[in-house]
Amino acid sequence: MSSAPSSTYSAVTLTVNGEKHTLTVDHRTTLLDALRERLDLTGTKKGCDQGQCGACTVLVDGRRNVSCLQLAVAAEGREITTIEGVAEGDRLHPVQEAFLELDGYQCGYCTPGQICSAIAVIEEHAAGWPSAATDDLRPEAGPPPLTPEEIRERMSGNLCRCGAYVSIVQAVARAAADRSAAKEAVA
């Protein structure tokens, strides 16, 4: 018998939350399944498994990614951050703090994906990226105000079946305001 790997499997090195993990995976293995089943990072949830609910949202190179649609082999060489990696040691990420303080969760199932998405939303907004709700798209207009409408549009890929949307919008707004205040204090 040959000890060569099958042509349907590959060794892949994933950098997850700052740690490198080398796995042999079937080419069809999603990033979500590799995270949950192979690396035991179960904070990322499997919701619809079709890219429609956002429960599996992680950050890949700082950008939102529904991990149920990303193949693990295609994530090699990229920085993957899951909910387990957003805090700094024992200090929660400001978005996590805002979700806790403003009850941006109910059952909690969608919360990891909501938080990862919110982190990216705040960075996208600060970088001046427009959304479908942005009125003035001219570059010289600068970032649009982060209104509840902007937040709802930017977070629209993340569903909450419990209906905690009002608190989620408030949490994202608070975390974004805290980020802006911190940047101004440093400047």
N, C-alpha and C positions, 0 to 999 in steps of 0.2 A: 504494500500500500504506500502511496505517496503521502508525504507529510506537507506538501505544498498546499497553501490555502486555496479554497474553492474560488472559482472566478466570480462568485456572487458575494464574496466576503472580502473586506479590506481592513487592514489595521489603520486606525485613525487616531490622531492625537487631538483631543479637545482641551482647550484652555477654558476652564469653568471657574468663575469666582477667583481667578488668579492662580489656580492650580492646574497643572497639566495632567491629563489622564489619557493613557493609551488603551484603546479598546479594539477588539476585532468585532466588526459589525457587518451584518447583512446590508447590502447596498440600499435596501428598501427601508432600513430602520430610520425612523424620524428622530430628529433632535429631541423631541419630547420623550419618546420611549427610551432613548439612550440616557437622558437625564434621570428619569424616574426609575427605570428598571435596571439599568446598569450602574449608575452612580448613586442611587438611593437619594436623589434630591427630589423629594416628593412635594415640596412646596409648590412647584409648577403643576397646575392641575390639568387633567384631561377632561374637557367639557364636551364639545361636539365632535372633535376629531376631524373637522372639516374647515377650520379656519374662520368660522363665523362668530364664535362667542368671545374670543379673547382670553379665556381662562388660562391658556398655555403661554401667554405673552412673556417673553424674556427679552433681555437686551443683547443684541449682537453688534459688537463694535459701537455700542452706545445707542443703537437705533432699535426701535420696537420690531419684534419678530414673533409671529405666531409659530411656535415651535412644532406644532403638529403638521405643518406644511413644509418645514425645512428638513431636508435629509441630513443626517448626522455627518455623512461623508463630505457634504458641501460646507460644513461649519468648521472644517479643519483650518487652522491658522487664524481663526477669528477669536476675538475676546467675547466670551459668553458670560453674562451676568444673570443669575437667577435671583429669586426673592431671598434665598439664603445668603447671597453675597452683597446685598445693597447696604446693609448696616456696616458701620465701622467699629468692629469689635463689639463691645457691649452697648455702644451708642447707636440708637436707631437712626435711620435716614430721616431727614426732615419730612419727607412725604409719609413715611410710616408713622411718625409722630402726629402729623396732621390727621391722618386717617383714624388714629386712636382717639385723639382729642375731640374730633367732630363726628364720631360714630359713622365713618365712611364704610361701614361694613354691617352686615347682619349675620347671615350664616357663615360668612367668611370664605366660602368656596372660591369666589371670583376675585377676592382681595389681592392675592399675590400678582395676578395678571393686571389688575387695576393699578396697583402700585408701580409695577414695572412700566406700564404704559404712561402713567402720570409723570414719572421721572423723565421719560423721553419727551413727553408733551411740553414740559416746562423748559427743557433744553432747546427743543425745536422752536418754541415761541421766542425765547431769548435770542436765538440766532436769526430771528426775523422771518422764519418760514411762514408763509400764509396758509390759511385753511380755506375750505369751501365757504366759511362764514366771514372771511376777511373782506371788508368793504373796499379798502384802497390797496391795490396790489403794486403800486409804484414803489420801487426800491427806496426812493427818497422819503417815502411816508414812514419808513421805519417799522418796528414791530407794532402790530395792532394792539389795542388794549386787550388784556386777557379777561374779557367779559364772560359771564356765564354761558352766553351763546357760543363763544369761541371754545370754551372748555368742553361744552357738550359735543360740539362738532369734532373736536380733536380726540375726544375719548369715545366716539361713537362705535368704534370697533370692539369695545369691551361691554358685554352685557352683564347686568346684575338681575338675576331672576327674583331677588327679594325686593327690588325697587329702592335701593339706597342711593339713588342718583342725586338727590338734593344734597345729601351729606358728602357724597363723592366730589361733586362740583365745588362745594365749600372747602373741602380738604385740599383739592388741587389749587384753588385760588389762594388759600392761606400759605401753602408750601411755596408757591410762586412768589408771593409777596415777601415771605421770609428770605427767599433766595435773593431777591432784588435788594432788600434792606441790607443783607450781609455784604453784597457786592459794593453797595454804596458806602458802607462803613469802612471797607478796605481801601476804597479809592480816595 
